[in-house]
Amino acid sequence: MADGPAKDERTEEATPRKLEQAREKGQVAYSTESVAAMGLLVAIGTFLMGGGFVAQRIAGILARSPEMAMTMGLGTFENAGVARIIGDIAKESLLPILILVTPMTVAGLLIGAAQAGLKFSPKAIALDLSKLNPIKGMERMVGMRGWIKVGLAALKIVTIGTVFGVTGYMQVANLLSMGMTDIGPMLAALGQTLMYCLAAVMVVVLLLALIDFLFQRFQFNKEQRMTKQEVKEEMKSQEGDPHLKARIRAVQREMASRRMMEDVKDAEVVVTNPTHYAVAISYPRDEQGNPQLMAPIVVAKGIDHLAQRIKKVAVDSGVPLYEDRPLARGMYAQVEIGEPIPADLYAAMATVLAHVYRTKQKPTPRLATASSSQVQ
């Protein structure tokens, strides 16, 4: 008894179509740790490069704070005065905030776009009432995957804290060796210790982000695997029903055969084998009897049953038949429908047309300059 494909039956890698359908639903291999790690790395870099400027602007705001407080305390509050003070603080704070926040935001968007792509997925943001079901929400929270996420988050915090503490503890001896030095060298040593700790933490965070990225891709590919039957059904849906395709090809061949038989009715002559091959030749002329084409063209050809149909249509339409076994075989093998006959068959074709035009008591046109060279 099988209720559905078991997980161990999903042995086939997901097809591009399956991955595209998952992408439309917003299902992608996405690592939040990578986004957080990149944001933290950019934040540290931004602070190292622009921290001095940000500190100066914040120090300026703090230095004017007592003066602002005294000004506001001298009289009654007025909307214009309060708005002016708040506006000044906002102007002074805007640039430092942008310097710190903008690079982090841009880095997070870029790393997120690199993982999920820039394609808009309406299905991912469509209203799904099942997502509002509190019972299913609790199941996700207390389920195995939820506990795994909680455990990994706790392990990450413990790991980062441990690395930070161990790195700081390794620098304690250096700090104690400074003794009662001036405050400047002591602060510099503390800053250096902090940088060591941040560098160690950053290495751990990047390592955790790499592990999470690889795990998310592995988990996503595993969840998107397909059974052999699903792969076959998808290929069938993309390529179409083979019976329907065979029917379409049959209809197309029938339509092409009908058009070819219509062209036989306007042909100049049908060269036959006489039993197995038939090739219809067209060589239209204008009112003065001059050829409109450089060389005769093949408008229909066939063997066996199709050859008999061509000959029957030709006889019913008054198109003469001419028996020439080598010429019929040569044109069938060398010339496709709608193409002119090659130069090496000009001489033989000129003989056929001359016979046809004599029979019809029409002037024989000059086939082509190449035909005369072949006759000679």
Secondary structure as GFF3:
##gff-version 3
##sequence-region A 1 376
A	DSSP	three_ten_helix	7	9	.	.	.	ID=ss1
A	DSSP	alpha_helix	16	24	.	.	.	ID=ss2
A	DSSP	alpha_helix	32	73	.	.	.	ID=ss3
A	DSSP	alpha_helix	79	116	.	.	.	ID=ss4
A	DSSP	alpha_helix	122	125	.	.	.	ID=ss5
A	DSSP	three_ten_helix	129	132	.	.	.	ID=ss6
A	DSSP	alpha_helix	134	142	.	.	.	ID=ss7
A	DSSP	alpha_helix	144	170	.	.	.	ID=ss8
A	DSSP	alpha_helix	172	177	.	.	.	ID=ss9
A	DSSP	alpha_helix	183	223	.	.	.	ID=ss10
A	DSSP	alpha_helix	228	239	.	.	.	ID=ss11
A	DSSP	alpha_helix	242	264	.	.	.	ID=ss12
A	DSSP	beta_strand	269	272	.	.	.	ID=ss13
A	DSSP	beta_strand	277	282	.	.	.	ID=ss14
A	DSSP	beta_strand	297	303	.	.	.	ID=ss15
A	DSSP	alpha_helix	305	317	.	.	.	ID=ss16
A	DSSP	beta_strand	321	323	.	.	.	ID=ss17
A	DSSP	alpha_helix	325	334	.	.	.	ID=ss18
A	DSSP	three_ten_helix	343	345	.	.	.	ID=ss19
A	DSSP	alpha_helix	346	360	.	.	.	ID=ss20
A	DSSP	alpha_helix	369	375	.	.	.	ID=ss21
###
